[in-house]
Structures are given as structure tokens and as C-alpha cells.
Amino acid sequence: MPGTEAVSVRDIQDAAAQIKGVAHRTPVLRSRTLDDMVGAEVFVKCENFQLIGAFKFRGAYNAASRLSTEQVSKGIAAYLW
């Protein structure tokens, strides 16, 4: 299935370097109520705190910033459903 390739630690490090200084560092929060509901510790990454309020900003920026000048000249479209 396309898009199911394994992601390596190096891939994550490369992406982190690519978005450094662009993406807002968002907190990881905990909720005792949520922990109790599921019977485990749950960590919630608050991407809704991104300055533009977008959950997919990190991945979208990482992908778009790696496009060639020719690819960018054709435009970039995003869709939220």
C-alpha cells in the first residue's frame, strides 16, 4: 500500500531539522481523567497550538519545503476534510 513505507529514526531527525525554526514547539499534555478512562497513561501532543492552528503543519511543511523549484512553480494545494 502506498504511503506505508517504514519511517526510520534518521527520517525523523531529517524532518526535525527541516522544520526547525518554522514549526512552533507544542506541548505534550496529560489528563488524569483520560488516563482513568482508558486505564493507561495517555500523552496528548497539542498540535492545535501551532500558530496557524493546523494539525498537519509539520508534515505538510516538511514535504513542501523539499519540492524542487519546478514542482513549486506548479503550485501546492492542501485540503482539510
Gaussian input, Z-matrix of N, CA and C with variables (Angstrom, degrees):
# hf/3-21g

backbone

0 1
 N
 C     1     B1
 C     2     B2     1     A1
 N     3     B3     2     A2     1     D1
 C     4     B4     3     A3     2     D2
 C     5     B5     4     A4     3     D3
 N     6     B6     5     A5     4     D4
 C     7     B7     6     A6     5     D5
 C     8     B8     7     A7     6     D6
 N     9     B9     8     A8     7     D7
 C    10    B10     9     A9     8     D8
 C    11    B11    10    A10     9     D9
 N    12    B12    11    A11    10    D10
 C    13    B13    12    A12    11    D11
 C    14    B14    13    A13    12    D12
 N    15    B15    14    A14    13    D13
 C    16    B16    15    A15    14    D14
 C    17    B17    16    A16    15    D15
 N    18    B18    17    A17    16    D16
 C    19    B19    18    A18    17    D17
 C    20    B20    19    A19    18    D18
 N    21    B21    20    A20    19    D19
 C    22    B22    21    A21    20    D20
 C    23    B23    22    A22    21    D21
 N    24    B24    23    A23    22    D22
 C    25    B25    24    A24    23    D23
 C    26    B26    25    A25    24    D24
 N    27    B27    26    A26    25    D25
 C    28    B28    27    A27    26    D26
 C    29    B29    28    A28    27    D27
 N    30    B30    29    A29    28    D28
 C    31    B31    30    A30    29    D29
 C    32    B32    31    A31    30    D30
 N    33    B33    32    A32    31    D31
 C    34    B34    33    A33    32    D32
 C    35    B35    34    A34    33    D33
 N    36    B36    35    A35    34    D34
 C    37    B37    36    A36    35    D35
 C    38    B38    37    A37    36    D36
 N    39    B39    38    A38    37    D37
 C    40    B40    39    A39    38    D38
 C    41    B41    40    A40    39    D39
 N    42    B42    41    A41    40    D40
 C    43    B43    42    A42    41    D41
 C    44    B44    43    A43    42    D42
 N    45    B45    44    A44    43    D43
 C    46    B46    45    A45    44    D44
 C    47    B47    46    A46    45    D45
 N    48    B48    47    A47    46    D46
 C    49    B49    48    A48    47    D47
 C    50    B50    49    A49    48    D48
 N    51    B51    50    A50    49    D49
 C    52    B52    51    A51    50    D50
 C    53    B53    52    A52    51    D51
 N    54    B54    53    A53    52    D52
 C    55    B55    54    A54    53    D53
 C    56    B56    55    A55    54    D54
 N    57    B57    56    A56    55    D55
 C    58    B58    57    A57    56    D56
 C    59    B59    58    A58    57    D57
 N    60    B60    59    A59    58    D58
 C    61    B61    60    A60    59    D59
 C    62    B62    61    A61    60    D60
 N    63    B63    62    A62    61    D61
 C    64    B64    63    A63    62    D62
 C    65    B65    64    A64    63    D63
 N    66    B66    65    A65    64    D64
 C    67    B67    66    A66    65    D65
 C    68    B68    67    A67    66    D66
 N    69    B69    68    A68    67    D67
 C    70    B70    69    A69    68    D68
 C    71    B71    70    A70    69    D69
 N    72    B72    71    A71    70    D70
 C    73    B73    72    A72    71    D71
 C    74    B74    73    A73    72    D72
 N    75    B75    74    A74    73    D73
 C    76    B76    75    A75    74    D74
 C    77    B77    76    A76    75    D75
 N    78    B78    77    A77    76    D76
 C    79    B79    78    A78    77    D77
 C    80    B80    79    A79    78    D78
 N    81    B81    80    A80    79    D79
 C    82    B82    81    A81    80    D80
 C    83    B83    82    A82    81    D81
 N    84    B84    83    A83    82    D82
 C    85    B85    84    A84    83    D83
 C    86    B86    85    A85    84    D84
 N    87    B87    86    A86    85    D85
 C    88    B88    87    A87    86    D86
 C    89    B89    88    A88    87    D87
 N    90    B90    89    A89    88    D88
 C    91    B91    90    A90    89    D89
 C    92    B92    91    A91    90    D90
 N    93    B93    92    A92    91    D91
 C    94    B94    93    A93    92    D92
 C    95    B95    94    A94    93    D93
 N    96    B96    95    A95    94    D94
 C    97    B97    96    A96    95    D95
 C    98    B98    97    A97    96    D96
 N    99    B99    98    A98    97    D97
 C   100   B100    99    A99    98    D98
 C   101   B101   100   A100    99    D99
 N   102   B102   101   A101   100   D100
 C   103   B103   102   A102   101   D101
 C   104   B104   103   A103   102   D102
 N   105   B105   104   A104   103   D103
 C   106   B106   105   A105   104   D104
 C   107   B107   106   A106   105   D105
 N   108   B108   107   A107   106   D106
 C   109   B109   108   A108   107   D107
 C   110   B110   109   A109   108   D108
 N   111   B111   110   A110   109   D109
 C   112   B112   111   A111   110   D110
 C   113   B113   112   A112   111   D111
 N   114   B114   113   A113   112   D112
 C   115   B115   114   A114   113   D113
 C   116   B116   115   A115   114   D114
 N   117   B117   116   A116   115   D115
 C   118   B118   117   A117   116   D116
 C   119   B119   118   A118   117   D117
 N   120   B120   119   A119   118   D118
 C   121   B121   120   A120   119   D119
 C   122   B122   121   A121   120   D120
 N   123   B123   122   A122   121   D121
 C   124   B124   123   A123   122   D122
 C   125   B125   124   A124   123   D123
 N   126   B126   125   A125   124   D124
 C   127   B127   126   A126   125   D125
 C   128   B128   127   A127   126   D126
 N   129   B129   128   A128   127   D127
 C   130   B130   129   A129   128   D128
 C   131   B131   130   A130   129   D129
 N   132   B132   131   A131   130   D130
 C   133   B133   132   A132   131   D131
 C   134   B134   133   A133   132   D132
 N   135   B135   134   A134   133   D133
 C   136   B136   135   A135   134   D134
 C   137   B137   136   A136   135   D135
 N   138   B138   137   A137   136   D136
 C   139   B139   138   A138   137   D137
 C   140   B140   139   A139   138   D138
 N   141   B141   140   A140   139   D139
 C   142   B142   141   A141   140   D140
 C   143   B143   142   A142   141   D141
 N   144   B144   143   A143   142   D142
 C   145   B145   144   A144   143   D143
 C   146   B146   145   A145   144   D144
 N   147   B147   146   A146   145   D145
 C   148   B148   147   A147   146   D146
 C   149   B149   148   A148   147   D147
 N   150   B150   149   A149   148   D148
 C   151   B151   150   A150   149   D149
 C   152   B152   151   A151   150   D150
 N   153   B153   152   A152   151   D151
 C   154   B154   153   A153   152   D152
 C   155   B155   154   A154   153   D153
 N   156   B156   155   A155   154   D154
 C   157   B157   156   A156   155   D155
 C   158   B158   157   A157   156   D156
 N   159   B159   158   A158   157   D157
 C   160   B160   159   A159   158   D158
 C   161   B161   160   A160   159   D159
 N   162   B162   161   A161   160   D160
 C   163   B163   162   A162   161   D161
 C   164   B164   163   A163   162   D162
 N   165   B165   164   A164   163   D163
 C   166   B166   165   A165   164   D164
 C   167   B167   166   A166   165   D165
 N   168   B168   167   A167   166   D166
 C   169   B169   168   A168   167   D167
 C   170   B170   169   A169   168   D168
 N   171   B171   170   A170   169   D169
 C   172   B172   171   A171   170   D170
 C   173   B173   172   A172   171   D171
 N   174   B174   173   A173   172   D172
 C   175   B175   174   A174   173   D173
 C   176   B176   175   A175   174   D174
 N   177   B177   176   A176   175   D175
 C   178   B178   177   A177   176   D176
 C   179   B179   178   A178   177   D177
 N   180   B180   179   A179   178   D178
 C   181   B181   180   A180   179   D179
 C   182   B182   181   A181   180   D180
 N   183   B183   182   A182   181   D181
 C   184   B184   183   A183   182   D182
 C   185   B185   184   A184   183   D183
 N   186   B186   185   A185   184   D184
 C   187   B187   186   A186   185   D185
 C   188   B188   187   A187   186   D186
 N   189   B189   188   A188   187   D187
 C   190   B190   189   A189   188   D188
 C   191   B191   190   A190   189   D189
 N   192   B192   191   A191   190   D190
 C   193   B193   192   A192   191   D191
 C   194   B194   193   A193   192   D192
 N   195   B195   194   A194   193   D193
 C   196   B196   195   A195   194   D194
 C   197   B197   196   A196   195   D195
 N   198   B198   197   A197   196   D196
 C   199   B199   198   A198   197   D197
 C   200   B200   199   A199   198   D198
 N   201   B201   200   A200   199   D199
 C   202   B202   201   A201   200   D200
 C   203   B203   202   A202   201   D201
 N   204   B204   203   A203   202   D202
 C   205   B205   204   A204   203   D203
 C   206   B206   205   A205   204   D204
 N   207   B207   206   A206   205   D205
 C   208   B208   207   A207   206   D206
 C   209   B209   208   A208   207   D207
 N   210   B210   209   A209   208   D208
 C   211   B211   210   A210   209   D209
 C   212   B212   211   A211   210   D210
 N   213   B213   212   A212   211   D211
 C   214   B214   213   A213   212   D212
 C   215   B215   214   A214   213   D213
 N   216   B216   215   A215   214   D214
 C   217   B217   216   A216   215   D215
 C   218   B218   217   A217   216   D216
 N   219   B219   218   A218   217   D217
 C   220   B220   219   A219   218   D218
 C   221   B221   220   A220   219   D219
 N   222   B222   221   A221   220   D220
 C   223   B223   222   A222   221   D221
 C   224   B224   223   A223   222   D222
 N   225   B225   224   A224   223   D223
 C   226   B226   225   A225   224   D224
 C   227   B227   226   A226   225   D225
 N   228   B228   227   A227   226   D226
 C   229   B229   228   A228   227   D227
 C   230   B230   229   A229   228   D228
 N   231   B231   230   A230   229   D229
 C   232   B232   231   A231   230   D230
 C   233   B233   232   A232   231   D231
 N   234   B234   233   A233   232   D232
 C   235   B235   234   A234   233   D233
 C   236   B236   235   A235   234   D234
 N   237   B237   236   A236   235   D235
 C   238   B238   237   A237   236   D236
 C   239   B239   238   A238   237   D237
 N   240   B240   239   A239   238   D238
 C   241   B241   240   A240   239   D239
 C   242   B242   241   A241   240   D240

   B1=1.4425
   B2=1.5330
   B3=1.3391
   B4=1.4651
   B5=1.5290
   B6=1.3132
   B7=1.4619
   B8=1.5096
   B9=1.3256
   B10=1.4632
   B11=1.5245
   B12=1.3262
   B13=1.4541
   B14=1.5298
   B15=1.3231
   B16=1.4572
   B17=1.5270
   B18=1.3158
   B19=1.4585
   B20=1.5190
   B21=1.3156
   B22=1.4586
   B23=1.5286
   B24=1.3113
   B25=1.4626
   B26=1.5282
   B27=1.3222
   B28=1.4695
   B29=1.5243
   B30=1.3519
   B31=1.4668
   B32=1.5299
   B33=1.3181
   B34=1.4654
   B35=1.5272
   B36=1.3225
   B37=1.4638
   B38=1.5278
   B39=1.3214
   B40=1.4704
   B41=1.5297
   B42=1.3211
   B43=1.4674
   B44=1.5282
   B45=1.3222
   B46=1.4725
   B47=1.5278
   B48=1.3211
   B49=1.4662
   B50=1.5301
   B51=1.3278
   B52=1.4671
   B53=1.5257
   B54=1.3217
   B55=1.4692
   B56=1.5233
   B57=1.3353
   B58=1.4623
   B59=1.5292
   B60=1.3081
   B61=1.4496
   B62=1.5140
   B63=1.3394
   B64=1.4581
   B65=1.5286
   B66=1.3230
   B67=1.4639
   B68=1.5232
   B69=1.3059
   B70=1.4538
   B71=1.5328
   B72=1.3187
   B73=1.4726
   B74=1.5228
   B75=1.3132
   B76=1.4638
   B77=1.5235
   B78=1.3332
   B79=1.4589
   B80=1.5259
   B81=1.3097
   B82=1.4597
   B83=1.5263
   B84=1.3111
   B85=1.4605
   B86=1.5181
   B87=1.3126
   B88=1.4666
   B89=1.5274
   B90=1.3191
   B91=1.4581
   B92=1.5222
   B93=1.3190
   B94=1.4747
   B95=1.5199
   B96=1.3346
   B97=1.4601
   B98=1.5271
   B99=1.3149
   B100=1.4650
   B101=1.5244
   B102=1.3309
   B103=1.4677
   B104=1.5217
   B105=1.3284
   B106=1.4716
   B107=1.5255
   B108=1.3292
   B109=1.4649
   B110=1.5198
   B111=1.3345
   B112=1.4598
   B113=1.5212
   B114=1.3293
   B115=1.4578
   B116=1.5196
   B117=1.3151
   B118=1.4676
   B119=1.5211
   B120=1.3296
   B121=1.4572
   B122=1.5248
   B123=1.3140
   B124=1.4584
   B125=1.5295
   B126=1.3101
   B127=1.4580
   B128=1.5194
   B129=1.3316
   B130=1.4511
   B131=1.5302
   B132=1.3253
   B133=1.4645
   B134=1.5182
   B135=1.2902
   B136=1.4717
   B137=1.5271
   B138=1.3154
   B139=1.4572
   B140=1.5185
   B141=1.3363
   B142=1.4576
   B143=1.5276
   B144=1.3369
   B145=1.4623
   B146=1.5217
   B147=1.3320
   B148=1.4668
   B149=1.5231
   B150=1.3060
   B151=1.4639
   B152=1.5214
   B153=1.3363
   B154=1.4594
   B155=1.5244
   B156=1.3223
   B157=1.4563
   B158=1.5101
   B159=1.3180
   B160=1.4570
   B161=1.5221
   B162=1.3137
   B163=1.4504
   B164=1.5229
   B165=1.3058
   B166=1.4643
   B167=1.5202
   B168=1.3234
   B169=1.4593
   B170=1.5197
   B171=1.3296
   B172=1.4588
   B173=1.5357
   B174=1.3130
   B175=1.4655
   B176=1.5163
   B177=1.3254
   B178=1.4662
   B179=1.5269
   B180=1.3253
   B181=1.4631
   B182=1.5248
   B183=1.3196
   B184=1.4674
   B185=1.5257
   B186=1.3253
   B187=1.4688
   B188=1.5274
   B189=1.3243
   B190=1.4621
   B191=1.5249
   B192=1.3210
   B193=1.4673
   B194=1.5226
   B195=1.3127
   B196=1.4690
   B197=1.5327
   B198=1.3301
   B199=1.4619
   B200=1.5239
   B201=1.3167
   B202=1.4608
   B203=1.5275
   B204=1.3307
   B205=1.4649
   B206=1.5267
   B207=1.3298
   B208=1.4728
   B209=1.5320
   B210=1.3200
   B211=1.4595
   B212=1.5240
   B213=1.3233
   B214=1.4633
   B215=1.5261
   B216=1.3276
   B217=1.4652
   B218=1.5294
   B219=1.3334
   B220=1.4587
   B221=1.5295
   B222=1.3504
   B223=1.4642
   B224=1.5114
   B225=1.3158
   B226=1.4617
   B227=1.5298
   B228=1.3122
   B229=1.4688
   B230=1.5212
   B231=1.3151
   B232=1.4717
   B233=1.5148
   B234=1.3042
   B235=1.4585
   B236=1.5183
   B237=1.2842
   B238=1.4665
   B239=1.5157
   B240=1.3257
   B241=1.4742
   B242=1.4777
   A1=108.31
   A2=118.04
   A3=120.75
   A4=111.01
   A5=115.32
   A6=119.95
   A7=114.20
   A8=117.53
   A9=119.91
   A10=111.60
   A11=116.50
   A12=120.45
   A13=109.13
   A14=116.00
   A15=120.54
   A16=109.82
   A17=115.46
   A18=122.14
   A19=107.28
   A20=116.12
   A21=120.66
   A22=110.69
   A23=115.70
   A24=120.88
   A25=108.69
   A26=117.01
   A27=120.87
   A28=111.20
   A29=117.24
   A30=121.00
   A31=110.37
   A32=115.90
   A33=121.16
   A34=110.40
   A35=116.63
   A36=120.35
   A37=111.01
   A38=117.23
   A39=121.22
   A40=111.01
   A41=116.73
   A42=120.74
   A43=110.38
   A44=117.27
   A45=121.16
   A46=110.34
   A47=116.74
   A48=120.43
   A49=110.43
   A50=117.09
   A51=121.78
   A52=111.67
   A53=118.36
   A54=120.90
   A55=113.17
   A56=116.91
   A57=119.87
   A58=110.27
   A59=115.55
   A60=121.09
   A61=114.16
   A62=117.41
   A63=121.35
   A64=110.02
   A65=115.96
   A66=120.24
   A67=109.41
   A68=115.53
   A69=121.95
   A70=108.31
   A71=117.39
   A72=120.31
   A73=108.10
   A74=116.07
   A75=121.04
   A76=110.02
   A77=116.20
   A78=119.42
   A79=113.42
   A80=114.53
   A81=122.61
   A82=105.35
   A83=116.32
   A84=120.91
   A85=111.09
   A86=115.15
   A87=122.29
   A88=108.20
   A89=115.34
   A90=121.90
   A91=108.14
   A92=116.24
   A93=118.86
   A94=110.80
   A95=116.93
   A96=120.67
   A97=110.49
   A98=116.77
   A99=120.68
   A100=110.94
   A101=117.27
   A102=120.77
   A103=110.89
   A104=115.85
   A105=120.45
   A106=111.91
   A107=116.55
   A108=120.20
   A109=112.29
   A110=117.14
   A111=120.06
   A112=113.32
   A113=116.67
   A114=120.03
   A115=113.74
   A116=116.11
   A117=121.24
   A118=108.78
   A119=115.78
   A120=119.63
   A121=108.60
   A122=116.21
   A123=121.59
   A124=108.02
   A125=115.88
   A126=122.02
   A127=107.15
   A128=117.19
   A129=122.24
   A130=108.64
   A131=116.82
   A132=122.02
   A133=107.70
   A134=117.08
   A135=122.68
   A136=112.44
   A137=116.61
   A138=120.83
   A139=111.94
   A140=117.43
   A141=119.52
   A142=111.27
   A143=117.60
   A144=121.70
   A145=112.23
   A146=117.65
   A147=119.07
   A148=107.69
   A149=117.09
   A150=120.91
   A151=112.48
   A152=118.18
   A153=120.64
   A154=111.57
   A155=117.66
   A156=121.62
   A157=114.78
   A158=117.82
   A159=121.30
   A160=111.63
   A161=116.63
   A162=121.95
   A163=112.23
   A164=118.40
   A165=121.87
   A166=112.72
   A167=117.33
   A168=120.70
   A169=112.63
   A170=117.87
   A171=120.88
   A172=111.73
   A173=116.56
   A174=120.39
   A175=112.14
   A176=116.76
   A177=119.88
   A178=110.63
   A179=116.86
   A180=119.41
   A181=110.63
   A182=116.53
   A183=120.42
   A184=110.33
   A185=117.18
   A186=120.70
   A187=111.19
   A188=117.80
   A189=121.23
   A190=111.54
   A191=116.87
   A192=119.64
   A193=112.72
   A194=117.38
   A195=121.46
   A196=112.62
   A197=117.02
   A198=120.23
   A199=110.27
   A200=115.53
   A201=120.58
   A202=109.05
   A203=115.60
   A204=120.92
   A205=109.96
   A206=116.29
   A207=120.26
   A208=110.98
   A209=116.91
   A210=119.98
   A211=111.16
   A212=117.23
   A213=120.96
   A214=110.73
   A215=117.02
   A216=120.35
   A217=112.05
   A218=117.27
   A219=121.57
   A220=111.77
   A221=115.56
   A222=120.45
   A223=112.28
   A224=113.94
   A225=121.90
   A226=106.38
   A227=115.77
   A228=120.48
   A229=108.04
   A230=115.16
   A231=121.34
   A232=108.89
   A233=115.56
   A234=120.35
   A235=109.01
   A236=116.46
   A237=122.59
   A238=107.37
   A239=115.55
   A240=118.47
   A241=111.26
   D1=128.87
   D2=179.22
   D3=-60.70
   D4=143.80
   D5=177.65
   D6=84.25
   D7=7.12
   D8=-179.36
   D9=-111.58
   D10=20.11
   D11=179.11
   D12=-64.73
   D13=147.97
   D14=178.94
   D15=-65.30
   D16=141.63
   D17=177.15
   D18=-103.56
   D19=126.61
   D20=-178.85
   D21=-92.64
   D22=165.57
   D23=175.03
   D24=-59.85
   D25=-38.51
   D26=178.96
   D27=-62.91
   D28=-38.69
   D29=176.75
   D30=-59.22
   D31=-43.22
   D32=-179.48
   D33=-66.81
   D34=-41.85
   D35=178.21
   D36=-64.02
   D37=-42.00
   D38=178.09
   D39=-62.63
   D40=-43.24
   D41=179.34
   D42=-64.75
   D43=-41.58
   D44=178.93
   D45=-61.02
   D46=-41.68
   D47=178.69
   D48=-66.33
   D49=-37.30
   D50=-177.82
   D51=-66.00
   D52=-37.05
   D53=-175.87
   D54=-97.45
   D55=-2.21
   D56=-178.36
   D57=-57.36
   D58=131.74
   D59=179.59
   D60=83.65
   D61=-3.80
   D62=179.55
   D63=-111.58
   D64=-50.87
   D65=179.10
   D66=-79.90
   D67=140.24
   D68=176.33
   D69=-74.51
   D70=135.09
   D71=177.64
   D72=-73.52
   D73=116.98
   D74=-176.77
   D75=-102.30
   D76=150.61
   D77=-176.60
   D78=-78.47
   D79=159.91
   D80=169.08
   D81=-107.90
   D82=123.28
   D83=-176.76
   D84=-115.07
   D85=161.64
   D86=176.39
   D87=-124.30
   D88=156.54
   D89=176.38
   D90=-137.04
   D91=118.14
   D92=177.33
   D93=-61.08
   D94=-36.88
   D95=179.03
   D96=-61.64
   D97=-47.41
   D98=178.87
   D99=-64.38
   D100=-42.41
   D101=175.81
   D102=-55.62
   D103=-47.00
   D104=-179.64
   D105=-63.97
   D106=-37.48
   D107=-179.00
   D108=-64.60
   D109=-37.68
   D110=-175.98
   D111=-103.04
   D112=-7.33
   D113=178.96
   D114=70.73
   D115=30.50
   D116=179.95
   D117=-156.84
   D118=166.64
   D119=174.07
   D120=-79.94
   D121=126.93
   D122=-179.52
   D123=-116.46
   D124=129.28
   D125=177.86
   D126=-110.79
   D127=127.02
   D128=-175.78
   D129=-111.98
   D130=118.66
   D131=178.00
   D132=-87.24
   D133=117.19
   D134=-170.90
   D135=-87.85
   D136=69.82
   D137=179.49
   D138=-68.87
   D139=-17.48
   D140=175.54
   D141=-66.51
   D142=-9.48
   D143=175.67
   D144=-87.02
   D145=1.08
   D146=173.96
   D147=-55.87
   D148=147.64
   D149=-176.45
   D150=-56.52
   D151=-29.96
   D152=177.75
   D153=-97.48
   D154=2.12
   D155=176.91
   D156=72.89
   D157=19.02
   D158=-174.71
   D159=-100.45
   D160=132.73
   D161=178.24
   D162=-73.76
   D163=-29.58
   D164=-173.37
   D165=-104.99
   D166=17.89
   D167=-176.04
   D168=-59.43
   D169=-45.73
   D170=-175.30
   D171=-58.57
   D172=-51.14
   D173=-178.83
   D174=-67.65
   D175=-40.28
   D176=-179.84
   D177=-65.51
   D178=-44.54
   D179=179.30
   D180=-64.84
   D181=-43.13
   D182=179.68
   D183=-58.44
   D184=-46.28
   D185=-179.36
   D186=-67.72
   D187=-47.05
   D188=-176.34
   D189=-65.85
   D190=-36.62
   D191=-177.31
   D192=-71.76
   D193=-12.20
   D194=179.01
   D195=-97.56
   D196=-0.50
   D197=179.16
   D198=-72.96
   D199=150.73
   D200=176.41
   D201=-74.56
   D202=165.04
   D203=177.40
   D204=-58.66
   D205=-39.65
   D206=179.02
   D207=-63.60
   D208=-43.22
   D209=179.22
   D210=-64.56
   D211=-43.35
   D212=-179.80
   D213=-64.15
   D214=-35.67
   D215=-178.91
   D216=-62.15
   D217=-20.85
   D218=178.56
   D219=-83.39
   D220=-10.42
   D221=176.89
   D222=100.24
   D223=159.46
   D224=178.19
   D225=-128.64
   D226=130.23
   D227=178.63
   D228=-120.31
   D229=142.92
   D230=176.30
   D231=-128.40
   D232=147.82
   D233=-178.10
   D234=-135.75
   D235=131.12
   D236=177.49
   D237=-116.36
   D238=125.25
   D239=178.04
   D240=-124.00

